[in-house]
C-alpha cells in the first residue's frame, strides 16, 4: 500500500486533491504546523467542530498565494474560497474517521524525514526535529498527529479520484471531434455600410445623456509644478577618463564581450503544415518545397519574387524572405544548423522545423573578430558613465528627499541646489493611465489633503529606477459634468453605431436563413477557403464570434452556414464546405487526451463527492464579518 501511495502522490490527482482540500502541510507550508491552534474566536462550525480565526487566516493566506497576490490583496471572493477550503477539509477528516482510515507509521516517518528544516547535511536529524518543534512550543506527538491527519486525507482522495477511467469509445469520439479539420470561408456585413440608414430621433441624444451621466463626468483634475532627479540627467555631467576605459577593456570578465560572433544573413521560404495534417498532406507540402528549391537553384534571381508569392511566414514574405543578420542561438536548431553549414550563395532544403518546411539561401557572412579598444570605446564610455551616474544618484537621492520634505512650501530650493528646472503639468486626474503620473504612490500623494489643501510638496517618490519626482499642486479643479453640447458628437456617433449594428445583425440573420435554405447570394464576398482545426480557429484563424457556430455546423448537409455578430457590430457569415474527423491513431495525442479526460472525470467525481458530504453536513458561519473585504491602506 505504501508503494501505491507514493506513486499516486506524484500524479496530477494529488495536485487536484491538494488544491481542493488545501492540505496544510503541502500548501500552507511547515509553519502551519508550527503555530499554536485555536487562536482567536470561532469563525464557523462544521458538524459541531469549531474552526478558529487563526485557521481561517492561514487558509486566506494560502488562497492569496494561490492567486499570486503578492501584494496581499483581499476580496470577499478569496474569503469565501478560504472558508470553503476549511469546510472541505473538515468534512473529509470526518469521512476518514468514519471509515477508519489509518496511516502506517513508516509512511509518517518517510514524510517527516523528507522535510528540509528537519535535516542536517542532507539527512534527517532527530535532534534538529525536536529542536524546531520545541522552539515553536510543540511536541513531536502534536506535530505527528496533525501530519497524520493530512496524509490520511491525501490517501483518501487518491482512492476516490484514481478510479476514474475513460472508455475507448469516448476517447475516440473526443479525438475525432477535438482534432477535426474544417474547410471554412467567411463573408462580412459591416455595420458601417448601414450607417446611412440610421435616423436618430430629435430627443434621443438628450435622453442618452441624461440616462448615462457617469459617462460624461470629467474627473477631478489638478495642475502641478514638479522637479525630477534622474540618473540619466546626472550622466551628462560625468567624465570618463582614458585609464578607466583601459581598465574596463582589460578586465578578464569583459574579454568574452570583445570577441564578436559570426553573423549570417539568410532568406527563406516557409511552407507551413496544418496541425493534425496527415502523412500524405505533409509529404505533399514537402514535395512542393523541394520543387521550389530546384527552381531557385536554377534561377536564384527569382528568390524574392517566389518568397513574396509562396512563403507563409508573415514576418519575412513581404521582404522577399530576408531574415537579416543573426548569430548562433537565434533561430530554431534545425534551421540554424542548415544556415551555418552553407557557404555564401548556397541553398538548402527542404528543412523541417516546428513551423513547417523551409527553403533557405545564405546571402552574406560576417566572420567573427576580436574588437579593439577603439571599437568598443563608445559602448564602454556609455556603460561607465551610467555606473558613475547611478552611484552619484544614490548619493544625492537622500539629500534631495530630505530637502523636498524640509522645504515643503516650495520646490525651488531643491531645484537650485541640484540644478534642476521646475516644470509644470496640467489635466492630471486620479484615473491617469500613462506616464509617471499613473504611478500609484505618486497618485496617492498628489491627491492627498496635505498636498491639495495644505499646499505642501509631495514626498520625493521613485516612479522608475533612477528617477525621483517631487511635486506640488497649483490648481485643483473639482469633478464636473461635460456639457451636453460637448458630449453630443460622441453620443450621436455611439447611437448611430449601435443602431447600425442592429441593422447589420438583422440583415445578416436574414441572409443566413436564405443560405441555409439553399438560396445563393451573389452580393456576398467570401474570403479564401482555409483548412482549420478548432485550436487554429481559436488562435486567430476565424473571428472569435463565429468559431463556435462554425464548429457546430453539421456534416450531413454541406456546404453548411452559420453566423454571429462581433463586438464591433459587424455580422460575420461562415461557410463550411468540408469536415475531416481528427485522427485517433497517434499514440502521443491519444495519451495526452486520455490524461486530460481522466483528469476531468476525476475532478467531476471529486465535486460530486464533496457535494454529497456537504448535503449531509451542518455548516454554520459563526462570524460573518470574516467574509467582508478588508480595506487596503
N, C-alpha and C positions, 0 to 999 in steps of 0.2 A: 504493500500500500504506500509505503514511503517513497519508493521509486516512482510510482504512478503520480503521486502528489508533486514530486519535484519536476517531473516532465510537464505536467499540466500547468504548473505555475509559470512556465516560460511561454505559454500560449497567449494569443490575443484575448482569450476568455478571462484570464487573470486580470488583464488591464481593464476589461469591461466591468468586471465584478468590483475591482478596487475603486473604480470611478463611481460606481453605483452606491456602494455602502460606505465609502470613504474610510477604509481600514486605516486607523490612525498610524500604525507603525509604518505603513507604506507611504502614506500621503502627508500626514502631519509632520513626520519626522520623529526622531527619537525623543525630542523634547516633550512630545505629548505624554510619554510615559513617565517623564522625569518631573512633571509638575503634579502637585497635590490636587486631587479631585475635590469636587464639592464646594468650590469657591463661589460665593455669591448665592443669590436666591434661585429658586426653581423657575425655569423657563417653560418647560412643558412636561407632561406626564404621558407615558406610553404604557398602557395596561397597568397603571399604578406606579410604574418606575419613574422616579424624578430625574430629569436632566437639568444640570445646573447652568448658570450663566457662563461659567468657565468653559464648560464643554461646548456651549454654543459659540463662544468667541473663537475657540480652536477651529470649529467647523467653518465659521465665517472666514477666518484667515485662510483656510485651505481653499475655499471657493474663490477668494481673491487671487490666490496664487494660480489656481487652475485657469482663471480667465486672464492671467498675465497682467493683473492690475498692479503694476509695480508701485504706483503711487498710492495704493491702498484705497482706491475709490470704492464707495459704498453705494448700495442701492437696495430697495425693497426686494427686487428680484433675486439678488445674491443672498439676501437673508432668508428668503423662502427656500432657496436651494440648500442652504446650510441646515435649516430646520428639517427639510425632507431627508437629508442625508442622515441626520441623527435619528429620525423616526425609523428609517430603513434599517439602520444598524441595530437598533434595539429590537425590532421585530425579528430580525434574523438571529439575534442572540437567543431570543425566546424559542424560536423554531429549533435551533440547535440543541437547546436544553431539553425540549420536549421529546426530541428524537435520540437523546442520549449519545450525541456525537462527542467523541473524545479525541484528544491529540496525544500521540505517543510521546513519551519523554525524550526519545532520541531525536525526534523531529524538532522539538523545542530547543534542545541542546544545539543542533545544527544551525538553527536560525540565529540564536544568540551569538554563536561563535563567529558568524559572518559579519557582525556589526563592527564597523571600523573603530568606533570610540572605545570598544572593549578590547582592542588589540594592542599589542606591543611587538614591534619588529615584524609586523605582518601576521602574528599569531594571537589567538585568544589568550587573554591573561585573566585568571580568576581574581587576582588581587586588584587589577585595574577595573574589572567588572564591579567588584564590591565597592571600590573607592568612588566610582562615578555615581553609583546608586546612593551610597551613603551621603555624598555631597548634596544630593537632591532630596534627602530625607526619606528615602525609600529603602525597603529591604528587597533582597532578591526574590523572596516569595511574592511580594506585592507586584513587582515588575513581571515576573513569570506568569502570574495569574492573568494579568491584562493581555500579555502577548499570546498566551494560550487561547484566550477567548477570540482574539482576532484571527489567529491561524485556523481556529475552528470554523469561523465564518468563511474564510477563504476556501477551505476544503469543502464546506457545504455548498458554496456557489459553484465550484468546479463540478460537483456531482449533478447539479441541476442543469448547467448550461452545455456541458460537453456531450450530452446525449443527442444534441441536435444533429440532424443529417439531411442531406439533400438528395432526393430521388434522381436517378439518371434522367428520367423523362423531364423533370423540372429543369435540370441543368442544361439539357439540350435545348429546351424551349427558350431559356434565358439567353444562351449563346446565340441562337438564331435571331432573336429579337435585338439583343444588345449590339451585335456586330452587323446588323442589317445595313445594306448599301442601297441608297435610293437615288435615282436619276431625277433631278429637280431643276426647275427654272422658275423665275418669278416675274411678275408684272406689277407695277406700282401705280396706284391712283393717288397722285399728290394732292394734299389738301389745298395747296396754293392755287391749283387750277380752278378751284371753286370759290375763291375769294371774291371774284366779280359778281357772284350770285348772292352775296351776303348783303342784307339791308338791315341796319340797326334801327330800332325804334327811337323816337326822339328823347325819351327819358331813360333809355337803357343804361347809358354811361353813368348818369347821376345815381341811379338805383344801385349799380355795382359799387360805386364809390362809397355810398352810404352804408352798404352791407359789409364792406371789407376795409374798415378804417385802418387796421393794423398794417395792411399792405402799403399804405401811403404815409405812414408815420416816419418822420425824419428824426432819427435818434439824437440824443444829446451829443453835442459836438463842442470841442474845445480848440482854441488856438494856443500855441505854446512857443516859448523860447527854449533852446536846448544847446548843449555842448557835448561833444564826443571826444573821448580819449581813446585812440586806436593805435594798436601796434604798427599798423601799416603807415600811419602818419609819422610815427617816430622813426620808421625805417629810412625816410627821406634824409634825415639828418645824421645817419650813421655812416662812418667812414670805414672802409675795409682796406687794411694795409697789405702790401705785397707779401710780407712774411706770413700773414695769416692765410693767404691763398696758397703759398708754397707748402705750409704745414698741412693744410687740409688735403692738398693734392697728394702728398706723400704718405698720408695716413693709411696704414695697411687695411683698415676697414673699408676704405673707399676704392681700393685697387680694382675690384671687380666691376666697378661702375665705369671705369675708363676704357674697359675692353668692350668695344661695340659688338653687337650681334650681326650675324649675316642676315641680310634682308632680301626678300624675293618679292617680285611683283608678278602677279598671275591674273589670268582671266579664265572664266569658266562658263559652262552652260549646264544648268541643273534641270534634270527631268525628275519630278517628284513621284513618289509611289504612294497611292492612297492607303490609309490604314485598313488592314484586313484584306489587302489585294491578294488574289490567288497566285499560285506559282506561275500560271500561264500569263497573267497580267504583268507580273514582274519581269518575266522573260521577254515579253513584247516591248516593255519600256527599255530594257537593257539593249535589245537589238536596235531600237531606234537611236539610242545613244551611240552605239557602235557605227551606225550608218552616218551620223553627224561627224564622228571622229574621222572616218575615212574621207568624207567630203572635205573637211577642213585641212587635213594633211595635204590634200591635193590643191586646195585653194585657201591658204592661210589668210589672204586679204579679205575673205568673206566672214571672218570670225565675228566681228562686231555686229554685222547685219543679221547673221544667223542667231546670235545671242539675243538680240532685241526681239526677234520673231519667235524663238523657240524656248528660251530659258524661262524657268518658272521660279527663279529667285527674284522677288520684287526689289531687293536691295541693290542688285547689280545689273539686271537685264537692260535697263534704260541706258546704262553706261557701257553697253557692249560687252557686259560680263566682267568688266575690270574690277578687281578687288583691291588695287593699290599695293603698296609695300607692306609686308608683315614679316615678323620673326617667328622662330620656332616657339611652340606653345600657344599659338594664337588660334589656329584652326583645329577642326576635329582630326584625330590622329590619322585615319586612312588618307584624308585629303592632304594633310601636311606631309606625310611620308612620300606621297607621289610627287608633290611640288618640289621638295628638296632633293629628289633623286634625278630631276631633269636638268638639262642644260638650257641655256637661253635659247628660246625659239622652239624647243621641243614640245611635243604633245603627249598626253597620257589619258587613258580612259578605256572603257567606262569604269570610273572609280565609285564603288558603292559606300555610302555613309548612311547615317540615320535619316538624312534628308532626301535621299534618292540616289540617282546615278549622275556623275559629273564627267564632262569632257573638259580637260584642263590644258592650258598652254602657259608656260613661263615666258614672260616678256622682258624681264630685266633682273639683274642680280647685283646687289651691293655687298661686296666682301667685307668680312669683319676686320676691324683695325683698332689699334690702341690710340686713344685720343691724347693729344699733348696738353700741357698746362694752358697754353694759349687758347686751345679749342674749348676747354671747359671753364675758362675764366669767367665768362658771363654767368654761367649756371652757378659756379661756386660763389661768386660775388653776391648774387641774389640770396643764396642759402645762408651765408654768413651774416649778411645784413639782416635777414629775418630773425636769425638766432639772437643777434645783439639787440635788435629792436624788441624782441619778446622779453629779454632779460630786463631791458630798460623799462618796458611797460609794467612788468611785475613790481619794479622798484617804485614807480611813480603812481601806480594804481591806488595804493593805500593813502598816499598824501592827497591825491585827487578826491578820493571818497571822503576823507576827513574834512577837507576844505569846503566841499559842497555842503556837508552837514553843518559845520560850524558857522558858515556864512549863508544860512538858509534863506536869507532875504534877497539874494541876488546871485546870478551865475557869473557876473563879471570878474569877481576876484579869482575864481578858478580859471576863467578864460585868460586873464592877464598873466597869472603865474605859469600856466602851461602853454602859453602862446596859441590859444585856441580861438576860434571865431564863434560868437554867439549866433546861432542860426534860428530860423523861425519855420513853423509849420502850422497849417490850419485844417479844419474839417476832419479832425480826428475823433472817432466815435468808439464806443465800447465794443462794437462788433467788427472792428478793423480786422481784415483778413490777411493783409500783406504788409511787408516792410517791418522795420523794427518796432513800429507802434502796435503790432499784433502780439508782441511778447507779453505773456500773461502777467509777469511780475511788474513790467512797466505799465501795462494797462491798469492794474490794481492801484499802483502808486499814483498815476495821473488823475484817476477819478476818486481819489480819497479826499476826505474832508480837509485834512491838513494842507493839501496841495491846492484844492479848488477854493475853499472858503478862507483859509488862513494865509494863502499866497506864499507858501513855502516851496523850496526846491524839493524835488523828489530825491530819494537816495540815489547814489551812483549805482546803476544796475547793469550787470554784464548781459547784454542781449545776444551776444555771439562771442565765440572765443576771441579774445584780444580786442574787444570793443565794449567800452563803458559809456553809458549815456546818463546824463542828469538833465532834468527839465523843470520848467515852471509854467503854470497856466497863466496866460494873459487875458483870455476871454472865455467865458462859459456860456454856451447857448443851449437853453432848455429844449427838450424834445417838442416838436411841433408836428402838425398835420399838413402835408403838402396840399396847397390849394387845388380845387377841382380843375381849374384852368390848366395847371401844370400837369396834372395827372391824366387829363383827358386823352392825349395821344396814345399813351401806353395802354389805357383801358380799352380804347377803340381797337387797337391792334390785337389785344388779347381776346376780346369778344368776337372779333371777326375770325380770328384763328380757330376759336372754339367752334363757332358755327360752321366754318368751312370744313373742320374735321368731321362734324356730324354729317354734312353733305357727302363727304368722301366716303364715310362708312356706309351710308345708305346706298350710294352708287356701287360701292364695292360688293356689298352683300347681294345686291340685285344681279350684278354680273356673275357673282359666284353661283347663284341659283341657276342662271342660264347655262353656265359652263357645265354644272353638274347634271343638267338636263340634256346635255349633248349639243347645245347651240354654240356654234363658233362665234367669235367676236374679233373681227379684223382690226378694230380700233386699238386693241391691246398690243403693247410692245413687250415681247418676252425676252428675258435675258438668255444667254447661252446656257445650255444644259450642263449640269455638273453632277458627278457621282460623289455622294457624301454619306459618311456614316453618321450616326447620331452624335458622336463626340465631335466630329468635324463640323457638323451643323451648329452645335452649341458653341464651338470655338471660333465662330465668325463666318462659317460657310453660308449661313442664312440669317436674315434679320431675326433677332431673338423672339419677336412676337409670333412668328409663323413656324418656329421649329416644332413645337408640339403638334399644331394642326397638320403640318406636313407629314409627320410620322404617325398620324392617326388615319391617314388615307388608306383604305382597304386595298388589297391587291387583286380582288376579283374583277374589278372594272377599271382598267387603265386605258387612257390617262385618267387620273383622279385629280380633284381640285380641292383646295382649302384656302382659307384667307383669314386675316386678322388686322385690326388697327394697330398702329405703332404709337408709342408715347408722344411723338411729334405730330400726330394727327393724320398721317398718311394711311392708306389701306393697301396691304400687300396681298396679292393673289399668288398662290404657289401651285405649280403643276407637277405632278408625279407621273412619270411615264414608265418607270421600270423599278422593280423591287427585287433585290437579291438577298436571300437569307444569310445570316452570319455563319461562319464555319464552326463546326463542333469537333473537329479532329486535330486541333492544335493543342498539344499537351500543356504548354505553359499557360495559355489563355484559359484552358479548361480548369487547371489547378487554381488559378487566380480567382476565377468566377466561383468555383466551389468554396474557396475560403471565404469570399465575401458573402455568399448566400448563407453559409453556415453561421457566420457572424451575425447576419441579420436574423436568422431563425433563433439563434441563441439569445439575442437581445430581446426579441419578441417574447420568448419563453420566460425570460427573467422579469420582464414588465408584467406579464400575466400573473406570475407567481407573487410578485410584490403586491399587485392589486388585490389578489385573494387574501393575503395576510392583512392588508390594510382594512379590508371589508369586515374582518372579524375583530379588528383591534379597537380599543378605546383610547383615542388620542385626544388629549386636552391641552390646549395652549393656555398656560397659566399667566404668562407675562406677554401680552400682545404688543407692548411697546418695543420689544426687540425686533419686530418686523418693520419698524419705521426706519427710514433712511436717516443716518447721522449726518448733519450738515458738515461740510468740509470748510476748514478755516485756513 
